[in-house]
Amino acid sequence: MQLPSRGSANAFVSSASKRRLLLEPSSQAPVNVNSSTLDATAFPPPDGLPAKSKKIVVIEDNGKVYQQMWAHCDFPKCKHKGRCESNYGTNGFWTHLRVAHSIDDGKNITTVTPYRYDEEASLRKFYLAIVMHEYPFNISEHEYFVEFIKSLRPSFPIKSRVTIRKEILNMYVHEKEKLNAYFTTVNCRFSATMDMWTSNQNKSYMCVTLHWVDENWCIQKRIVNFVHVEGRHTGIKLSETFTELMVKWYVDKKVFSLTLDNAAANEVAVKDIIADLLSNTSSALVCEGAFFHVRCACHILNLVARDGLSVIAPTIENIRQLVLAVKGSPLQWDELMRRANECGLDTSKGLSLDVATKWNSTYLMLRDALYYKAAFMRLKSSDRRRYEKITPSPSEWAMAFKLFQCLKKFYDLTELFSGTLYPTANLFYRGFCEIKILLDDWSHSEDEIISGMATNMSRKFEKYWKKSSTTLVVACFLDPRYKKRLIEFYMRKFHGNTCQVHVDAIVDLIKKLYQSYVNAEPSSSRHKSRANEPRDLDTADLLVDNGDDKLENYLLSGHFDILAWWKNQIDEYPILAKIARDLLAVQVSTVASEYAFSAGGRVVDPFRSRLDPEMVQALICMKDWVAARRRGEL
């Protein structure tokens, strides 16, 4: 209700004992109230307060006719009313609100800010909606959409698809300039991920994503390029493209690592990139590129798991055919759901069908099929002719269950490594060590199929274990929950009596890394840092057992935010905190690029296959930047 101030025109007083005639809308002589009399419809009330409804009352007294204006309180079930001409005060009105409705004089009343239409702002929001929701540019030419817009604002200017394309490109350039300016203020190193994708246009695109830890110690990511790469994807071609992009973003001297999958061309590309960056300046890479190349952990797990699945391919094929038979017929699906109800199973879970190139989809198919195993058995009993040949035998169901249990660790680890908004570098070493131990245990299994599967998987795993990046071991070393103890534990398990040699090699690498950061510090701040940091020989000892059991129990229990922990150590250990800030931004997988490829598949769909590469990059990059800003990351 829009409330008047004290002393204004509206008030409540008791009505005079006069004969009154209330003119209803059906009256033959209605009296119109001008908007200057503070009509409730002219001034909408603030939230939570009702409006005053006003009525004109005609009074006849001694042959004279008078007009009176009465305001009625519109609170539910409130029948209070009072005079509201300009010569009446508001004391009675405020008293009624205070006594009957617990509203104090002037409190809890907000002012109404008048809305001002901004055509340019509305057009920007329209262009942004096209980018974020991947609408076609010719949406502005859709008949019913235009009618809808015109019903809201008849004067709204409907732009052509050519104008929309031009304006979105201008917005992309503006957003790129803002992001470029922000990158110049970042005082840490960036970690990059790079991957290739082919669209339905048969055009190849390189996706480059930058990751870093900001001033608030929150991990950030931005897709900085989704660029068309012409010709063959040779290592030299990939390295030239990547280096050129980093130079254009002015981050070529601030790149810490690059995460790639295990394609042969990437091995050549990494060597060329390291050589190019070091040729510009020796300080471009940390420790001359020793920490630069990181192999995608999820890709390694995918290759290892697929080798293991090949051992029991016949069993998996039977389950796949069973799932296909049920999902391919609505009648058979309904029949399965009836059998599931009879077994007391949840019919809303559904059945997954795997994709040949993605082992995790096979894992999900096994998980769902095993859940509905009892329903499948009842379905077979009800229709043996249809399901006798394709239903797995009891021994095959048992083998599928064993395989499911074995692959669960791989699946959980893949899910963990796929995160992009939390650090994963410190989790890699422990996760891969656990996989190595599991494979060793399975290889000694009495079950010949399990041991054969483990042998196949171990062969592929050992190939990449030897190539695993020392970057991720150091990141584990910097995790205060694990520290040096965890590395020593696994080294003893894998190397026995020679474990100390391997531990010392890692400690020496950490000291080298630490010294490189000390040398990179400005001379004015180097002395201050040395006063706070431990001696060089004791650098590793910071992360060794500190003897405080209560602290250890706290660090190892519940959710632990490693970025927040190191943020609190900046004053005490500025150099080590700076190392942790750079290392914890390293990605152990290229999942960030895979997300971009999913978006690319929607942007360049069969209905938008004529989009040129420049527009594709603008749409994908801008969507990522705006979404990050909406999340409040910058």
ZIJOGI-V111630 format. One line per field, one symbol per residue. phi: phi as a letter, one per 20 degrees, with the letter a starting at -180 (. if undefined). Layout:
# ZIJOGI-V111630
phi->???
This chain:
# ZIJOGI-V111630
phi->.feeefnefebdcfffecfcceeegeffcfdeefffelffffcffffndeeeedcededdblnddcdcddddfefgmedfbafcffededgffffffffecldffnelddeeefedfdffffffffffffffdlfffeffdfgffffffffebgeffeefffffgfffffffffffffffffffefdcedddcbbdbdefemdecdddddcbdefemdfcbbfebcdfdemfefgfffffffffffffemcfeceebcdcfdffffffffffffffffffafefcfllnfdfeceffffffffffffffffdgffffffffffffffecgffffffffffffemefeefncededgecffffffffgffffegffffffffebfgedfeefffgfffffffffgfffgfffffffffefcdbfcffeffffffffffffffffdffffffffffffffffffgeffefffgffffffeeffdlfgffffffffedmfefffffffffffffffffffffffgffeffffffefffgfdgffgdegenefffffffedmfcefffffffdffecfffffffffffefeebefgfffffffffefeegecfeffgffffffffffffffffffnfc
